[in-house]
Structures are given as structure tokens and as C-alpha cells.
Amino acid sequence: MKPRILMCAPRHFEVAYVINPWMEGNVAHGSNAAASRQWNALVALLRRFATVETIAAAPGVPDMVFTANAGLVFGRTCVLSRFLHPERRLEEPHFERWFAEHGFDVRLLPQDLRFEGAGDALFDRRLPLLWMGHGHRTDAAAAAAIARLLDVEVEPLGLVNPRFYHLDTCFCPLDGGALLYHPSAFDAISRARIDALVPPALRIAVDHEDAQDFACNAINIGRDIILNRASDTLIAALAAHGFRVHQTPLGEFMKAGGSAKCLSLKLDEARVSACAAA
């Protein structure tokens, strides 16, 4: 069965404010027509590997297109995001309504606890573990709340580079347990935890150039990886681990600080089985 992915068409997408370094200098400098073409190409590519579901775009919330930040889905439960920036808090009722209407058990965190969904919370594909980024958009205290709500082990990772403000901009767990990541986006303690939990043979470090092209902000489905752009060196490294890379330009969305993974939310996350973790 194909995985299910939630997306939102960029009908109202624009860079209308600055809430991350990528947006600086790009306010009102985007092309909605180009964004629509890029989004449609991404959807067409994704439909080869997944079932794409959509939520209706709403005016006044241009970043709603980045559905990864809607919440964290695990089974039939959705922990709704509590956005840091007021501009994005307006998205919360739209996403809450969609999940409730589609049969999810929506869990709400305290109003003052910041958590930005699957942008900052990514399930490992080998270990029964949820990696959670904090330091820019998500509070470190959210780790305990998520662990309690979902009955999962959470491994917090400190993010230190404002250009990689969400975990999914610099960290991508891959099928079979490999990890695509940009080490310098993390503090020393977090790098040590990654080293301790992910064997060297499974770690694929991404350099500055590929990281700036959002190579880590990738969608992984089985042995296929969909991303904005990757160098020949990175493509070869991924191929050595058995992955096929599909590149699709997403430059209009990068002006707002997002790429392939940001534009998608997996709707059928499940607990890693004992055999997969072995």
C-alpha cells in the first residue's frame, strides 16, 4: 500500500513577512505562478510513490503550503502544532479542522508550549525513536509532552544554525536506518548523541553546499528520495546505500525557507517493528 501524504496547493503562497533568514530580501519577490508549477511537478512525482491528499489553501496564511508543520501524526493521532510566530498560529484552526474531519484523534499541547510538528519531529526508520529538534521553533520541554502523548521515546537534538531552523531542514532519517544530515547544524552534545545512536556506516553527512540547497529537506519513500537538488557526490553516496535520487526544482519555496519535505506531511506513521529495529 502506498503511503499517504498531506499537501496544500500554493494558491495563496507568497513571502509576505520575515520569520527566518531565507525570507530576508525575498518579501514580495516571489512568483506564485512559478511556485504553482514547481508544486505541481512535485505532486506529479510524488504520486508515483504515494497517495497525495490535500487540504484547501486559505487566504491570509501563505505558509500553510508547508504542511509538514501542521502537526505530528502517529497512527490515528495528530499532535497539533503550536507555532512560535503569530503569523503561523493562524494556520492552527485550519489544520485542526482537517484532521478532526478526517478521523484523527487531535491532541492539543498547552498554548505556551512551542512545537512545530513534523518539521521538528522525525521518526527513525530503524529504531523505535522520535528525533526532535529544538532551539529555534520548538521548545526543549516539548520532548516530554510528546513522549507522554504518543508513548514514544524522544531524542532531543539542539539546533544552532538559524538557517536550519527546523530539524527537517538538516536531518532526514532514511529507509532501513540510514541518516542524511548536516552535522554543523547541531550542537556538540547532539552530534555526540547522533554518533552514539546511528552507526558510522549508516550516517551520510551533507556538506555546506548541499545543505544550502536543502538536500536534507527530502522526502524518502522506500528506496526513492525526492529533493530540490543534490550534488553528484551526494547522489553517489546515496546510491551506495541503495537509494535513487529524484531532483525537482523548488526554488520559489526556498525563498520562504522550505523545500520538498516541508511541503509534505506523512499521514500514516507507524511504530517501528522489533524486526526492523534489530
Phi, psi and chi 1 to 4 in degrees:
 res  aa     phi    psi   chi1   chi2   chi3   chi4
   1 MET       -  134.8 -178.1 -179.0  -63.6      -
   2 LYS   -70.2  144.1  -71.5 -177.0  175.3 -178.2
   3 PRO   -66.5  154.5   22.7  -32.0      -      -
   4 ARG  -103.5  136.0  -63.1  164.2   53.8 -133.1
   5 ILE  -131.0  134.7  -70.2  176.9      -      -
   6 LEU   -97.2  132.7  179.6   64.9      -      -
   7 MET  -136.8  166.4  -59.8 -176.0   70.1      -
   8 CYS  -137.4  121.8  177.9      -      -      -
   9 ALA   -62.4  146.6      -      -      -      -
  10 PRO   -82.7   40.6   32.2  -36.1      -      -
  11 ARG   -57.3  -38.6 -179.4  179.9  177.2 -172.6
  12 HIS  -112.1   15.3  -57.9  -71.5      -      -
  13 PHE   -71.2  135.3  172.5   69.9      -      -
  14 GLU  -166.0  163.4   61.5  175.5  -33.6      -
  15 VAL   -92.0  101.0 -177.3      -      -      -
  16 ALA  -107.9   -7.6      -      -      -      -
  17 TYR  -160.5  177.0   40.7   73.1      -      -
  18 VAL  -121.6  111.2  175.6      -      -      -
  19 ILE  -128.3    5.6   59.5  172.6      -      -
  20 ASN  -154.9  162.1   68.2   57.4      -      -
  21 PRO   -60.9  -27.9  -25.2   35.9      -      -
  22 TRP   -65.5  -28.3  -60.3   85.6      -      -
  23 MET   -77.5  -20.3  -69.7  174.7  154.5      -
  24 GLU   -61.4  126.6  -67.5  175.0    4.5      -
  25 GLY    83.4   -1.8      -      -      -      -
  26 ASN  -112.1    1.7  -75.8  -39.7      -      -
  27 VAL   -60.6  126.1  172.9      -      -      -
  28 ALA    64.4   16.2      -      -      -      -
  29 HIS  -107.7    9.9  -73.9  173.9      -      -
  30 GLY   -94.7  172.9      -      -      -      -
  31 SER  -123.8  113.2  164.9      -      -      -
  32 ASN   -64.5  -35.4 -174.0  -92.7      -      -
  33 ALA   -63.0  -43.8      -      -      -      -
  34 ALA   -65.9  -40.0      -      -      -      -
  35 ALA   -61.1  -40.9      -      -      -      -
  36 SER   -63.6  -41.6  -65.4      -      -      -
  37 ARG   -63.1  -43.6  -71.9 -167.3  -62.8  -88.8
  38 GLN   -66.1  -41.7  -67.8  177.5    0.3      -
  39 TRP   -63.8  -44.1 -173.4   86.6      -      -
  40 ASN   -62.3  -37.8  -73.2  -28.2      -      -
  41 ALA   -66.4  -39.7      -      -      -      -
  42 LEU   -63.0  -44.8  174.0   62.7      -      -
  43 VAL   -61.7  -44.5  170.9      -      -      -
  44 ALA   -60.6  -40.1      -      -      -      -
  45 LEU   -67.8  -45.1 -179.0   54.8      -      -
  46 LEU   -61.5  -35.7  -95.9  176.0      -      -
  47 ARG   -67.0  -11.7  -77.4 -175.7  169.3  144.1
  48 ARG   -70.5  -24.6  -67.2  168.6   51.2 -174.1
  49 PHE  -122.7  -14.5  -47.0  106.8      -      -
  50 ALA  -146.4  163.8      -      -      -      -
  51 THR   -93.7  121.4  -62.0      -      -      -
  52 VAL   -98.7  122.6  175.9      -      -      -
  53 GLU  -108.7  155.6  -58.5 -175.9   24.9      -
  54 THR  -129.4  151.0   57.7      -      -      -
  55 ILE  -111.1  140.6  179.2  172.9      -      -
  56 ALA   -65.9  133.7      -      -      -      -
  57 ALA   -68.3  148.1      -      -      -      -
  58 ALA  -123.6  143.5      -      -      -      -
  59 PRO   -68.2  150.9   24.2  -33.1      -      -
  60 GLY    85.9   -3.3      -      -      -      -
  61 VAL  -132.3   72.7  -80.3      -      -      -
  62 PRO   -62.6  -24.3   22.2  -34.5      -      -
  63 ASP   -89.2    6.2  -77.2  -18.3      -      -
  64 MET   -62.6  -19.9 -168.2  171.9  165.4      -
  65 VAL   -59.9  -24.5   69.3      -      -      -
  66 PHE   -87.4   75.7  -61.8  122.5      -      -
  67 THR   -67.3  -17.8   53.0      -      -      -
  68 ALA   -56.6  -26.0      -      -      -      -
  69 ASN   -89.3    2.9  -51.2  139.1      -      -
  70 ALA   -64.5  -38.9      -      -      -      -
  71 GLY   171.9 -174.5      -      -      -      -
  72 LEU  -115.5  121.0  176.7   63.3      -      -
  73 VAL  -100.5  134.3  174.4      -      -      -
  74 PHE  -145.6  111.6 -172.1   54.2      -      -
  75 GLY    64.4 -127.5      -      -      -      -
  76 ARG  -103.0   15.1  -63.6  -57.8  -63.1  172.5
  77 THR  -104.8  138.2  -60.9      -      -      -
  78 CYS  -124.0  118.9  174.1      -      -      -
  79 VAL   -88.6  109.0 -179.9      -      -      -
  80 LEU   -69.3  145.7 -161.0   71.6      -      -
  81 SER   -70.8  151.9  -71.0      -      -      -
  82 ARG  -121.5   96.7  -66.8  -67.1 -166.2 -168.1
  83 PHE   -70.0  146.6  -72.6  100.9      -      -
  84 LEU   -69.9  -47.4  171.6   65.5      -      -
  85 HIS   -90.3  136.1  -65.8  -71.3      -      -
  86 PRO   -55.9  -32.9  -23.5   32.5      -      -
  87 GLU   -59.9  -32.9  -67.2   89.6  -16.8      -
  88 ARG   -94.8  -16.2  -63.2 -150.9   64.5 -177.3
  89 ARG   -62.3  -24.0  -71.6  177.0 -156.9  159.0
  90 LEU   -65.3  -17.3  -60.6  173.9      -      -
  91 GLU   -75.9  -25.4  -60.4  171.3   32.3      -
  92 GLU   -55.3  -48.3  -67.5  174.9   16.0      -
  93 PRO   -64.8  -30.9   17.8  -29.4      -      -
  94 HIS   -65.7  -45.6  -63.6  -71.7      -      -
  95 PHE   -70.7  -39.3  -74.0  121.9      -      -
  96 GLU   -58.7  -43.2 -178.3  177.6    3.0      -
  97 ARG   -64.0  -43.6 -174.7  179.2  -49.0  112.0
  98 TRP   -63.0  -46.7 -171.0   93.1      -      -
  99 PHE   -64.2  -41.9  -75.5  111.5      -      -
 100 ALA   -63.1  -42.0      -      -      -      -
 101 GLU   -70.7  -18.1  -70.5  176.0  -10.1      -
 102 HIS  -106.0   21.1  -72.8   77.8      -      -
 103 GLY    83.8   14.3      -      -      -      -
 104 PHE   -87.9  148.0  -72.2   87.8      -      -
 105 ASP   -84.0  104.6  175.7   15.4      -      -
 106 VAL   -87.7  122.4  179.8      -      -      -
 107 ARG  -106.8  135.1  -55.5  -69.6 -178.5   89.3
 108 LEU  -110.5  130.4  -58.1  178.8      -      -
 109 LEU   -82.3  163.0  -66.5  167.7      -      -
 110 PRO   -55.4  147.8  -25.4   34.2      -      -
 111 GLN   -58.4  -30.4  -72.3  -81.1    0.4      -
 112 ASP   -96.1    8.3   60.4  -12.3      -      -
 113 LEU  -103.8  113.7 -175.3   61.8      -      -
 114 ARG   -83.0  130.1  -61.6  -67.8  151.7 -127.4
 115 PHE  -155.3  127.2  172.8   66.8      -      -
 116 GLU  -115.8   46.7  -60.8 -152.0   -8.1      -
 117 GLY    59.4 -145.0      -      -      -      -
 118 ALA   -75.0    2.4      -      -      -      -
 119 GLY   -72.9  -31.9      -      -      -      -
 120 ASP  -118.2    5.8  -93.4  -28.2      -      -
 121 ALA  -138.1  114.5      -      -      -      -
 122 LEU  -130.0  129.2  -58.0  170.9      -      -
 123 PHE   -79.2  135.6  -73.7   97.7      -      -
 124 ASP   -69.7  152.9 -164.2   81.7      -      -
 125 ARG  -100.8   -0.2  -57.2  -54.7  176.3 -166.8
 126 ARG  -119.5  -40.9 -179.8  178.9   62.8   94.5
 127 LEU  -101.8  149.6  -56.3  170.3      -      -
 128 PRO   -76.9   72.5   28.7  -33.5      -      -
 129 LEU  -145.2  141.0  178.1   70.6      -      -
 130 LEU  -110.3  120.0  177.3   70.2      -      -
 131 TRP   -84.6  133.3  -57.8   93.7      -      -
 132 MET  -129.8  119.9 -167.5 -160.7   81.1      -
 133 GLY   -82.5  145.1      -      -      -      -
 134 HIS  -148.9  163.2   65.1   87.6      -      -
 135 GLY   123.2  -23.8      -      -      -      -
 136 HIS  -119.7  -56.9  -61.7  -57.7      -      -
 137 ARG  -114.0  -29.1  -61.5  -69.5 -168.8   86.9
 138 THR  -110.4  138.4  -69.7      -      -      -
 139 ASP   -77.5  142.3  -65.5  -23.2      -      -
 140 ALA   -58.1  -32.9      -      -      -      -
 141 ALA   -65.7  -15.9      -      -      -      -
 142 ALA   -66.4  -22.9      -      -      -      -
 143 ALA   -58.7  -47.5      -      -      -      -
 144 ALA   -65.9  -38.7      -      -      -      -
 145 ALA   -66.0  -42.8      -      -      -      -
 146 ILE   -66.7  -42.1  -61.2  -60.0      -      -
 147 ALA   -58.3  -41.0      -      -      -      -
 148 ARG   -70.6  -44.1 -177.0  174.4   61.6 -106.0
 149 LEU   -67.5  -37.0  -76.1  173.3      -      -
 150 LEU  -106.8   -5.1  -62.5 -179.7      -      -
 151 ASP    55.1   52.7 -173.2   26.1      -      -
 152 VAL  -129.9  156.2  -64.0      -      -      -
 153 GLU   -81.7  131.3 -179.3 -178.3   -7.4      -
 154 VAL  -116.4  130.6  178.9      -      -      -
 155 GLU  -111.0  105.2 -178.4   67.1   41.2      -
 156 PRO   -72.6  142.4  -12.8   28.5      -      -
 157 LEU  -129.3  126.3  -62.8  174.0      -      -
 158 GLY   -83.2  125.6      -      -      -      -
 159 LEU   -97.8  133.8  -58.5  172.2      -      -
 160 VAL  -120.8  -12.8  -64.6      -      -      -
 161 ASN  -104.4  118.1 -173.7  -30.4      -      -
 162 PRO   -62.1  -19.5   19.5  -31.2      -      -
 163 ARG   -73.5  -20.6  -69.3 -169.9   71.9   79.4
 164 PHE  -115.2   70.8  -56.6  106.8      -      -
 165 TYR   -82.8  -19.1   57.5   93.7      -      -
 166 HIS  -115.2  151.3  -83.4  149.6      -      -
 167 LEU   -58.4  -38.4 -177.1   63.5      -      -
 168 ASP   -73.8   -2.1   68.8    0.9      -      -
 169 THR   -85.0  -12.7   65.0      -      -      -
 170 CYS  -141.3   11.2   52.8      -      -      -
 171 PHE  -157.0  125.1 -171.7   94.9      -      -
 172 CYS  -142.1  101.9 -177.2      -      -      -
 173 PRO   -65.0  136.4  -19.1   32.9      -      -
 174 LEU  -115.0  158.5  -60.1  174.6      -      -
 175 ASP   -51.1  132.2 -175.1   66.9      -      -
 176 GLY    88.2   -7.1      -      -      -      -
 177 GLY   107.1   -3.3      -      -      -      -
 178 ALA   -68.0  160.2      -      -      -      -
 179 LEU  -134.6  125.3  174.9   65.8      -      -
 180 LEU  -100.3  119.9 -175.2   67.5      -      -
 181 TYR  -156.8  160.0   76.7  121.1      -      -
 182 HIS  -110.0   98.0 -177.9   46.9      -      -
 183 PRO   -54.3  -39.2  -26.9   36.1      -      -
 184 SER   -72.1   -4.8   66.0      -      -      -
 185 ALA   -77.3   -8.7      -      -      -      -
 186 PHE  -115.7  154.6  -59.6   91.2      -      -
 187 ASP   -73.9  168.5   61.3   30.9      -      -
 188 ALA   -62.2  -40.0      -      -      -      -
 189 ILE   -62.2  -42.3  -67.6  172.4      -      -
 190 SER   -68.9  -39.5  -60.6      -      -      -
 191 ARG   -60.1  -38.4  -68.5 -163.9  -60.1  -87.6
 192 ALA   -66.0  -37.9      -      -      -      -
 193 ARG   -68.3  -39.9  -70.2  -59.5  -65.6  156.5
 194 ILE   -61.5  -44.9  -67.0  168.3      -      -
 195 ASP   -61.5  -36.0  -70.4  -11.2      -      -
 196 ALA   -73.5  -30.6      -      -      -      -
 197 LEU  -100.2  -22.2  -70.2  166.0      -      -
 198 VAL  -116.1  116.4 -176.6      -      -      -
 199 PRO   -58.1  148.3  -22.6   33.3      -      -
 200 PRO   -52.7  -37.2  -26.0   34.0      -      -
 201 ALA   -66.5  -17.1      -      -      -      -
 202 LEU  -102.1   -5.8  -66.5  178.1      -      -
 203 ARG   -91.7  126.7  -62.2 -163.0  -59.7  -95.1
 204 ILE  -116.4   99.8  -54.5  170.0      -      -
 205 ALA   -78.7  135.8      -      -      -      -
 206 VAL  -105.3  131.2  171.0      -      -      -
 207 ASP   -80.0  178.6   65.4   17.2      -      -
 208 HIS   -60.5  -44.4  176.7   74.8      -      -
 209 GLU   -62.7  -48.2 -179.5 -178.8   -8.4      -
 210 ASP   -65.9  -37.3  -84.5  -43.1      -      -
 211 ALA   -62.8  -40.5      -      -      -      -
 212 GLN   -65.4  -24.7  -72.6  -71.6  113.6      -
 213 ASP   -88.9    9.2  -77.5  -26.4      -      -
 214 PHE    60.3   38.7  -89.1  176.0      -      -
 215 ALA   -63.1  -29.5      -      -      -      -
 216 CYS   -77.0  -18.4  -66.1      -      -      -
 217 ASN   -84.9   64.6 -164.9 -117.1      -      -
 218 ALA  -114.3  155.4      -      -      -      -
 219 ILE  -103.2  121.4  -57.7  168.5      -      -
 220 ASN  -111.7  121.7  172.4 -141.3      -      -
 221 ILE  -129.2  107.6  -58.4  172.2      -      -
 222 GLY    62.6 -124.4      -      -      -      -
 223 ARG   -97.2   10.1  -51.9  -46.7  -69.5  175.6
 224 ASP  -108.5  138.7  -67.2  -77.2      -      -
 225 ILE  -126.6  126.6  -64.5  175.7      -      -
 226 ILE  -111.6  127.0  -61.8  168.2      -      -
 227 LEU  -153.1  172.3   44.7   70.6      -      -
 228 ASN   -67.6  -55.5  168.2   65.8      -      -
 229 ARG  -161.8  147.6 -163.3 -161.9   74.1   83.1
 230 ALA  -143.7  147.0      -      -      -      -
 231 SER   -70.7  161.9   66.3      -      -      -
 232 ASP   -59.4  -36.1  -69.1  -16.7      -      -
 233 THR   -63.5  -44.3  -60.5      -      -      -
 234 LEU   -69.4  -40.8 -179.6   55.5      -      -
 235 ILE   -58.5  -40.8  -69.1  170.7      -      -
 236 ALA   -66.3  -39.6      -      -      -      -
 237 ALA   -64.1  -40.5      -      -      -      -
 238 LEU   -69.2  -38.9  -71.9  165.3      -      -
 239 ALA   -62.3  -35.5      -      -      -      -
 240 ALA   -64.3  -23.0      -      -      -      -
 241 HIS   -95.3    5.5  -76.1   77.0      -      -
 242 GLY    91.8   16.6      -      -      -      -
 243 PHE  -104.6  145.8  -66.1  102.1      -      -
 244 ARG  -102.6  130.9  -64.7  174.6  -68.1  -93.7
 245 VAL  -103.1  132.0  174.3      -      -      -
 246 HIS  -118.6  117.6  -52.5  -92.7      -      -
 247 GLN   -99.1  134.6  -57.9  179.7   68.6      -
 248 THR  -142.5  120.9 -175.0      -      -      -
 249 PRO   -61.2  133.1  -23.2   34.9      -      -
 250 LEU  -135.6   34.8  -65.5  164.8      -      -
 251 GLY   -60.1  -32.7      -      -      -      -
 252 GLU   -64.0  -36.1  -74.0  -58.5  -49.7      -
 253 PHE   -78.8  -27.2  -61.3  101.5      -      -
 254 MET   -66.1  -24.7  -70.7  178.0   63.5      -
 255 LYS   -62.2  -23.3  -66.6  174.7 -178.3  176.8
 256 ALA  -102.0   -0.3      -      -      -      -
 257 GLY    93.8   24.7      -      -      -      -
 258 GLY  -140.8  163.6      -      -      -      -
 259 SER  -148.1 -146.5 -169.6      -      -      -
 260 ALA   -57.2  -52.7      -      -      -      -
 261 LYS   -63.7  -40.2  168.5   60.1  173.9   59.7
 262 CYS   -59.1  -29.4  -68.5      -      -      -
 263 LEU   -85.5    6.6  -66.6  164.1      -      -
 264 SER  -142.5  149.0   63.0      -      -      -
 265 LEU  -135.1  120.1  175.5   66.5      -      -
 266 LYS   -71.7  130.5 -169.0  174.5 -179.8 -174.8
 267 LEU  -102.4    0.7  -66.7  174.1      -      -
 268 ASP  -134.6   44.8   46.3   13.2      -      -
 269 GLU   -64.2  135.8  -69.9  -75.7    2.7      -
 270 ALA  -131.8  161.7      -      -      -      -
 271 ARG   -66.5  137.0 -161.4  174.8  -61.7  -85.4
 272 VAL   -65.5  133.4  171.6      -      -      -
 273 SER   -76.3  162.1   64.6      -      -      -
 274 ALA   -61.7  -37.6      -      -      -      -
 275 CYS   -69.7  -34.6   59.3      -      -      -
 276 ALA   -68.3  -32.5      -      -      -      -
 277 ALA   -81.8  -12.2      -      -      -      -
 278 ALA   -68.3      -      -      -      -      -
